[in-house]
Amino acid sequence: MGSDEISYLSAAELSAGYRSGALSPVEIVAALFSRIEALNPRVNALYFVDADGGLAAARAAEERWRRGEPNSQLDGVPVTLKDSIWVAGMPSYHGTSAADPARAVAAVDAPVTARLKEAGAIPIGKTTMPDYGMIASGISSRYGVTRNPWDLSRNTGGSSSGAGAALAAGLGPLAIGTDVGGSIRIPAAFCGVFALKPSYGRVPLQFPAPWLTAGPMTRSVSDAALMMNVITRPDRRDFASLPFDPRDYGDGLDAGVSGLRIGVLEAIGFGLPADPEVRTMLQKAARCFAELGAAVEPIPPIFATDPEPDFDRCVHVGSYLLFANLSAEQQQAVMPVIADWCRRRASDDVLDLMRSQQAIGAIRRQVLGAFDNLDYVIAPTMAVLPYAAELPWPPGGTSHNPFCFPFNMSEQPAASINGDYSREGLPIGLQIIGKRFDDAGVLRVARAYESATAGMQRCPPTAAQRREKV
């Protein structure tokens, strides 16, 4: 089996290989570390790699499989975690040069980390993110530019930028990202991988906050289901978590979409209009679901006025407070575009903040109302195609992701799967949104699309095939 083939094996394929003895966790982890050493300098997806710890954990997993006593299907499967997610003994800088290295190493595991370790999954390293996750781009004052494996001149999106790039580049089969306004789905869309933003509270967090979720980023829907079986297990540290649902997220995954009612949201009512190639992708996806037996219908824009100012104000007040607590020297170390963004919140009137907080309820009602007569909605993940790697956002500013943050505010599950490719061969993300708490159903719909469009779910060409691609 060649290096590329090994690097793009799914978690399910690794598990089957470990069970049969055809594959070895030690050999797989060692091969991934070799690939990371060769490719990561070009992609800049991981900022910390734990070769010693990873190989030690792989040896332990290999022994468990040898005895026929694996901890789970993820035993021995490598996983990367976003910078902001604590892994005991690994640093978390939150993407910024303002972080104090002397205080950056985590003493304990975050809930998702703890659950993955209990399942035998192997944390091999930490992935990059922009400063404090405040922009949907792959640039950072600490890490520099994270590049898209499909085209190194293009952006990965963010803020789980390194997670998306690592998956696409074959630097690991599983990743964990976080999402408060699109940060899991955007890099999945730009990097051509799969990701699920779970229902709010479905995956326990160490530091719960409004609209914030952690979720699986993978190269297949079935791998995301395997991860959900593990990372949804309860943790007392999350006071906002949902009651634990002991379901197997793989059950019913291949049940199809026949008879389901699916709405097609081409325009949401604000932000940049979808690029023509994005609209074409959405129309093709709608036809695909209709051919699979779903009742598919276009739906009107959800909003008549722009909800982003209210969302922006509520999120960035917290960002400003974080920034304001830094020393003057630390503030100078924050990426300038983010520092300026934070400083703008200093002039906010308290009444403006209160009005925005009150507006959230109306925004949620509008979003949820769109699902009154529908089971699911499909929409673009991003209105735009991957833009230049060095930019914090494309021309048009922060209005480039109108299809993402409303579904954080409504607390609904939403996935991004590769929907098609642009004329330049860049991935275009299709978003699948379900009703609150229907995470399993979103996976089911995504799986139906994945099965019907297997040719679209592929890996970036190798460097030998296309110049300047990984």
Phi and psi in degrees as a GROMACS rama.xvg file:
@    title "Ramachandran Plot"
@    xaxis  label "Phi"
@    yaxis  label "Psi"
@TYPE xy
-72.8171  166.394  GLY-2
-59.6408  -46.0187  SER-3
-62.0908  -42.4624  ASP-4
-62.6991  -43.3014  GLU-5
-61.5853  -43.0711  ILE-6
-66.8833  -23.2131  SER-7
-107.291  15.059  TYR-8
-66.6865  142.861  LEU-9
-79.3659  166.703  SER-10
-61.6028  -39.7448  ALA-11
-63.5288  -39.7671  ALA-12
-68.7522  -39.2185  GLU-13
-62.3811  -45.4638  LEU-14
-59.7513  -44.0447  SER-15
-63.8479  -38.8875  ALA-16
-67.5876  -37.5309  GLY-17
-65.6248  -40.8809  TYR-18
-63.9348  -40.7432  ARG-19
-80.8387  -16.2625  SER-20
88.1223  1.21115  GLY-21
-73.2852  -24.3421  ALA-22
-124.731  152.547  LEU-23
-120.67  128.443  SER-24
-54.6233  -37.8542  PRO-25
-65.0527  -44.7207  VAL-26
-65.5179  -39.3024  GLU-27
-65.5533  -47.9995  ILE-28
-64.7712  -41.3584  VAL-29
-62.3516  -40.779  ALA-30
-64.2549  -38.9836  ALA-31
-66.4757  -40.2356  LEU-32
-63.1345  -37.0179  PHE-33
-64.4382  -41.075  SER-34
-67.4374  -41.0899  ARG-35
-59.8226  -43.851  ILE-36
-60.987  -35.9808  GLU-37
-80.0296  -40.3538  ALA-38
-104.081  -28.9131  LEU-39
-59.4987  -34.7171  ASN-40
-58.2178  -26.0661  PRO-41
-87.4248  -34.661  ARG-42
-93.3998  -36.4211  VAL-43
62.9221  49.2885  ASN-44
-90.4572  -36.2083  ALA-45
-113.208  136.509  LEU-46
-105.014  -13.1798  TYR-47
-142.26  130.035  PHE-48
-126.643  129.164  VAL-49
-107.019  79.075  ASP-50
-66.1464  -45.5345  ALA-51
-63.7214  -49.1007  ASP-52
-65.0238  -38.1924  GLY-53
-64.5294  -43.3909  GLY-54
-69.9781  -36.198  LEU-55
-63.9183  -43.7135  ALA-56
-65.593  -35.098  ALA-57
-65.6334  -38.6237  ALA-58
-64.644  -40.6073  ARG-59
-65.26  -40.9311  ALA-60
-64.9734  -40.4746  ALA-61
-61.6796  -38.2114  GLU-62
-67.3858  -38.5094  GLU-63
-64.7435  -42.6528  ARG-64
-64.9833  -37.7324  TRP-65
-61.3733  -37.8251  ARG-66
-79.8711  -8.73081  ARG-67
75.7171  28.264  GLY-68
-129.719  54.2409  GLU-69
-66.9382  152.083  PRO-70
-72.257  -29.0922  ASN-71
-172.447  -178.625  SER-72
-66.9538  -17.6954  GLN-73
-91.5706  2.72095  LEU-74
-61.4812  125.054  ASP-75
84.1516  1.57595  GLY-76
-90.7318  126.632  VAL-77
-70.3623  147.017  PRO-78
-143.644  143.871  VAL-79
-108.586  154.658  THR-80
-128.708  141.818  LEU-81
-60.8434  147.35  LYS-82
-45.0662  -43.2116  ASP-83
-73.9139  -8.88892  SER-84
-94.7746  123.415  ILE-85
-70.7608  134.618  TRP-86
-129.248  119.496  VAL-87
-53.3536  127.93  ALA-88
89.1425  -8.78387  GLY-89
-110.022  148.639  MET-90
-79.0446  147.738  PRO-91
-127.592  108.755  SER-92
-101.491  -5.16409  TYR-93
54.4877  31.3664  HIS-94
77.7383  1.34525  GLY-95
-120.964  145.746  THR-96
-72.2397  -10.0686  SER-97
-73.667  -17.6508  ALA-98
-68.0441  142.947  ALA-99
-85.7756  111.835  ASP-100
-56.4791  -30.5319  PRO-101
-68.2911  -18.5273  ALA-102
-117.03  11.1732  ARG-103
-86.6756  -23.6898  ALA-104
-74.3241  126.11  VAL-105
-72.2017  139.721  ALA-106
-91.5705  -24.0211  ALA-107
-134.146  164.346  VAL-108
-85.5824  142.411  ASP-109
-67.3288  162.136  ALA-110
-52.8447  -46.5324  PRO-111
-64.3845  -36.6773  VAL-112
-64.6885  -45.8252  THR-113
-60.799  -43.6792  ALA-114
-65.5549  -40.3693  ARG-115
-65.1686  -42.3609  LEU-116
-63.365  -42.1479  LYS-117
-59.6866  -32.8796  GLU-118
-79.7764  -6.05343  ALA-119
93.0237  -1.78798  GLY-120
-63.6995  153.233  ALA-121
-114.16  106.603  ILE-122
-68.349  114.361  PRO-123
-100.063  -11.2313  ILE-124
171.142  179.539  GLY-125
-115.798  143.043  LYS-126
-105.938  155.761  THR-127
-73.7807  161.554  THR-128
-156.902  158.387  MET-129
-71.8568  165.781  PRO-130
-49.8823  115.852  ASP-131
57.949  13.5703  TYR-132
67.0675  27.0513  GLY-133
-88.6858  -5.47452  MET-134
-134.447  155.606  ILE-135
-92.6861  58.6815  ALA-136
-145.52  164.628  SER-137
-99.7235  35.1558  GLY-138
-115.14  149.2  ILE-139
-152.479  143.427  SER-140
-67.7062  -26.7789  SER-141
-89.4306  -40.5375  ARG-142
-104.138  -11.032  TYR-143
79.7994  -139.476  GLY-144
-102.966  125.411  VAL-145
-94.1322  131.763  THR-146
-110.653  151.42  ARG-147
-79.3447  120.998  ASN-148
-60.3546  -20.756  PRO-149
-73.821  -26.6679  TRP-150
-165.671  110.231  ASP-151
-64.436  -12.2061  LEU-152
-86.6812  -4.18625  SER-153
-107.427  159.563  ARG-154
-77.728  147.098  ASN-155
-83.831  -15.6049  THR-156
75.8795  175.473  GLY-157
-161.551  -178.477  GLY-158
-93.854  -4.27274  SER-159
-83.7956  53.4516  SER-160
-66.0371  -49.091  SER-161
-65.5557  -31.8266  GLY-162
-63.1903  -46.7083  ALA-163
-63.8734  -43.1528  GLY-164
-66.2915  -39.673  ALA-165
-62.8932  -43.1336  ALA-166
-63.3569  -47.6156  LEU-167
-65.1427  -33.3682  ALA-168
-83.8852  -2.73015  ALA-169
76.1138  31.4326  GLY-170
-95.0696  10.1595  LEU-171
160.68  148.286  GLY-172
-84.9995  -20.5782  PRO-173
-132.77  148.023  LEU-174
-148.14  155.995  ALA-175
-116.505  130.021  ILE-176
-122.863  177.045  GLY-177
-129.36  158.418  THR-178
-150.538  118.728  ASP-179
-116.749  -15.2059  VAL-180
-155.835  18.3585  GLY-181
130.367  3.12295  GLY-182
-69.6484  -15.2518  SER-183
-90.1919  -44.9952  ILE-184
-74.562  -35.5799  ARG-185
-63.9045  -52.6281  ILE-186
-64.7218  -30.2021  PRO-187
-62.3586  -42.5379  ALA-188
-65.1096  -46.199  ALA-189
-71.8644  -29.1959  PHE-190
-100.393  1.08212  CYS-191
72.5773  32.0206  GLY-192
-119.066  -178.358  VAL-193
-103.984  146.155  PHE-194
-153.48  147.864  ALA-195
-122.563  121.591  LEU-196
-88.1523  106.986  LYS-197
-69.0556  168.611  PRO-198
-54.6511  144.894  SER-199
-57.3844  128.48  TYR-200
90.2751  -6.5949  GLY-201
-69.9859  -38.8738  ARG-202
-109.21  114.996  VAL-203
-59.6585  142.145  PRO-204
-117.38  155.637  LEU-205
-75.0038  -38.8524  GLN-206
-127.829  79.2258  PHE-207
-62.4373  144.636  PRO-208
-149.388  156.828  ALA-209
-54.1535  131.461  PRO-210
71.3326  -6.96518  TRP-211
-79.4266  131.556  LEU-212
-133.362  155.814  THR-213
-114.162  145.364  ALA-214
-158.903  170.496  GLY-215
-79.8414  139.851  PRO-216
-124.307  125.488  MET-217
-145.777  -177.147  THR-218
-106.492  3.67055  ARG-219
-151.422  154.446  SER-220
-66.7581  -40.1527  VAL-221
-63.1092  -35.0762  SER-222
-66.41  -36.8012  ASP-223
-64.0535  -38.1176  ALA-224
-63.1519  -41.5845  ALA-225
-60.3881  -40.4948  LEU-226
-67.9526  -39.3109  MET-227
-62.8825  -33.6209  MET-228
-58.6702  -27.248  ASN-229
-98.0221  -51.0765  VAL-230
-77.9233  -10.9201  ILE-231
-84.2693  -7.24597  THR-232
-62.7187  147.196  ARG-233
-69.3817  156.728  PRO-234
-148.309  124.675  ASP-235
-65.4433  -15.3585  ARG-236
-70.5292  -19.7871  ARG-237
-96.3868  102.723  ASP-238
-77.497  -6.88409  PHE-239
-108.414  7.97393  ALA-240
-74.5871  153.454  SER-241
-74.8857  159.285  LEU-242
-56.9901  140.727  PRO-243
-64.9888  131.719  PHE-244
-107.493  111.685  ASP-245
-80.8719  16.2828  PRO-246
-60.7269  157.968  ARG-247
-93.5506  114.831  ASP-248
-69.7668  -8.727  TYR-249
-82.3503  -18.6898  GLY-250
-66.6769  128.549  ASP-251
76.3144  7.85863  GLY-252
-62.1407  -31.5455  LEU-253
-103.531  26.5468  ASP-254
-75.9647  -12.2035  ALA-255
79.6937  -173.168  GLY-256
-122.769  7.90688  VAL-257
-55.922  127.512  SER-258
87.8009  -10.6029  GLY-259
-75.3697  151.124  LEU-260
-101.244  117.329  ARG-261
-122.448  123.329  ILE-262
-91.2719  147.981  GLY-263
-113.165  113.88  VAL-264
-105.655  96.3539  LEU-265
-86.4551  -30.2449  GLU-266
-135.23  133.665  ALA-267
-98.6152  -14.048  ILE-268
113.031  -2.42421  GLY-269
-159.109  174.201  PHE-270
77.4858  -174.731  GLY-271
-65.6192  140.735  LEU-272
-67.7706  151.265  PRO-273
-64.5534  136.565  ALA-274
-55.5534  144.991  ASP-275
-53.2588  -36.6854  PRO-276
-70.1234  -30.4517  GLU-277
-68.4099  -42.1868  VAL-278
-63.6976  -40.2311  ARG-279
-61.5087  -42.667  THR-280
-58.1259  -45.4127  MET-281
-64.0172  -40.2676  LEU-282
-64.6324  -40.4556  GLN-283
-64.4255  -40.1139  LYS-284
-63.9905  -39.8722  ALA-285
-61.5856  -42.9527  ALA-286
-63.8484  -37.5803  ARG-287
-61.0476  -46.456  CYS-288
-66.849  -35.7187  PHE-289
-63.2538  -41.5805  ALA-290
-65.8073  -26.1188  GLU-291
-83.143  -1.35167  LEU-292
105.451  3.60037  GLY-293
-80.7982  152.803  ALA-294
-87.7785  109.317  ALA-295
-110.871  132.327  VAL-296
-145.802  143.151  GLU-297
-69.6554  148.502  PRO-298
-124.727  150.696  ILE-299
-73.1976  165.485  PRO-300
-54.4947  143.049  PRO-301
-74.5772  -33.5783  ILE-302
-115.593  142.971  PHE-303
-99.402  -22.4944  ALA-304
-127.554  158.642  THR-305
-77.6948  118.136  ASP-306
-85.3823  -7.26159  PRO-307
-61.0242  -39.7201  GLU-308
-56.4677  -37.9751  PRO-309
-70.9099  -44.0248  ASP-310
-60.1843  -47.2035  PHE-311
-59.1097  -45.1037  ASP-312
-64.4265  -44.1086  ARG-313
-66.1214  -40.9489  CYS-314
-70.318  -42.5761  VAL-315
-83.9867  -12.5004  HIS-316
-62.0454  -44.3202  VAL-317
-63.2094  -37.984  GLY-318
-65.0149  -41.0673  SER-319
-62.6156  -43.1956  TYR-320
-60.9479  -39.8422  LEU-321
-61.3691  -46.2559  LEU-322
-65.919  -41.7497  PHE-323
-64.5267  -25.5765  ALA-324
-82.0144  -4.73004  ASN-325
-79.2035  153.296  LEU-326
-68.9967  164.411  SER-327
-58.4252  -38.5015  ALA-328
-66.1127  -41.5134  GLU-329
-66.3329  -40.2283  GLN-330
-59.8973  -35.8927  GLN-331
-66.4852  -23.7062  GLN-332
-83.7553  -15.7949  ALA-333
-71.0332  144.161  VAL-334
-50.6732  127.571  MET-335
-53.1276  -40.8579  PRO-336
-65.205  -31.5948  VAL-337
-78.5748  -39.3788  ILE-338
-59.9057  -44.5633  ALA-339
-63.2429  -39.5806  ASP-340
-60.8397  -44.8218  TRP-341
-65.2767  -42.2062  CYS-342
-63.2244  -28.9693  ARG-343
-62.4087  -26.4594  ARG-344
-73.4426  -16.5373  ARG-345
-63.8984  -25.0968  ALA-346
-92.4479  2.46515  SER-347
-64.5206  138.071  ASP-348
-82.5186  142.04  ASP-349
-61.796  -31.2721  VAL-350
-67.9681  -35.4795  LEU-351
-61.9264  -42.5537  ASP-352
-62.8727  -43.0652  LEU-353
-64.4755  -39.7153  MET-354
-63.5173  -40.5966  ARG-355
-65.6292  -40.3153  SER-356
-63.4533  -38.5741  GLN-357
-66.8909  -33.2411  GLN-358
-68.2539  -21.2208  ALA-359
-59.8894  -39.2558  ILE-360
-60.9077  -43.5778  GLY-361
-65.6318  -38.4859  ALA-362
-63.407  -44.5483  ILE-363
-61.6597  -42.6609  ARG-364
-61.6911  -40.0312  ARG-365
-62.8137  -44.1384  GLN-366
-66.5609  -49.0166  VAL-367
-65.5786  -30.5051  LEU-368
-63.9388  -26.591  GLY-369
-65.5017  -15.974  ALA-370
-101.904  7.61036  PHE-371
-55.8186  -40.302  ASP-372
-116.382  21.2013  ASN-373
-131.062  154.07  LEU-374
-90.5332  -39.6736  ASP-375
-145.569  160.926  TYR-376
-128.075  137.466  VAL-377
-109.875  145.976  ILE-378
-157.015  166.31  ALA-379
-63.2135  150.357  PRO-380
-77.5711  -46.804  THR-381
-125.21  145.734  MET-382
-75.9451  -19.369  ALA-383
-120.194  165.93  VAL-384
-88.4097  164.475  LEU-385
-54.5635  126.79  PRO-386
-102.475  -172.507  TYR-387
-59.5183  138.78  ALA-388
-59.9597  -31.9935  ALA-389
-84.8612  -4.20001  GLU-390
-90.3861  143.093  LEU-391
-73.6233  -26.4904  PRO-392
-162.668  163.507  TRP-393
-78.5481  171.735  PRO-394
-53.2075  133.078  PRO-395
109.778  -8.63286  GLY-396
70.9122  -150.87  GLY-397
-75.7503  -0.986906  THR-398
-80.4937  12.1643  SER-399
-79.5006  -12.525  HIS-400
-125.01  55.0141  ASN-401
-67.3439  -18.3389  PRO-402
-86.021  -1.70394  PHE-403
-100.23  -62.2917  CYS-404
-65.0685  -27.4279  PHE-405
-57.658  -28.9273  PRO-406
-85.2654  -11.3913  PHE-407
-74.474  -44.7776  ASN-408
-63.0492  -33.5985  MET-409
-85.9183  -6.55415  SER-410
67.0072  25.0778  GLU-411
-89.9604  153.41  GLN-412
-74.0908  140.784  PRO-413
-148.843  134.114  ALA-414
-117.551  154.792  ALA-415
-120.818  128.344  SER-416
-129.291  151.529  ILE-417
-65.3322  123.488  ASN-418
-97.5679  -29.8987  GLY-419
-176.777  -174.322  ASP-420
-126.166  146.685  TYR-421
-75.1454  174.383  SER-422
-59.4246  -28.5133  ARG-423
-86.3675  2.06812  GLU-424
83.4533  20.0097  GLY-425
-93.6597  143.571  LEU-426
-64.2909  149.482  PRO-427
-127.386  121.206  ILE-428
-83.4773  135.074  GLY-429
-102.898  127.77  LEU-430
-100.57  137.813  GLN-431
-122.595  118.875  ILE-432
-116.498  136.021  ILE-433
-117.074  175.776  GLY-434
-70.3741  160.305  LYS-435
-52.5066  135.07  ARG-436
77.6956  -3.58764  PHE-437
-93.4258  53.6167  ASP-438
-62.208  -40.5108  ASP-439
-63.7447  -38.1689  ALA-440
-66.2704  -38.2371  GLY-441
-62.2126  -41.7676  VAL-442
-62.4651  -40.2951  LEU-443
-61.2472  -45.9011  ARG-444
-66.0216  -41.4927  VAL-445
-62.7912  -39.0013  ALA-446
-64.8184  -38.0778  ARG-447
-62.2648  -41.8747  ALA-448
-68.4849  -42.0867  TYR-449
-58.8188  -44.2348  GLU-450
-66.0806  -36.4055  SER-451
-79.5719  -17.7454  ALA-452
-127.83  45.3628  THR-453
-54.6849  -31.643  ALA-454
-68.0804  -19.3376  GLY-455
-85.1428  -17.668  MET-456
-96.2277  83.0175  GLN-457
-134.336  178.035  ARG-458
-102.323  159.005  CYS-459
-59.3803  147.521  PRO-460
-60.6398  152.158  PRO-461
-73.8647  165.086  THR-462
-58.265  -32.0682  ALA-463
-70.2928  -25.4191  ALA-464
-85.9316  -38.0439  GLN-465
-139.432  131.31  ARG-466
-61.7823  135.407  ARG-467
65.0676  20.6781  GLU-468
-111.115  150.425  LYS-469
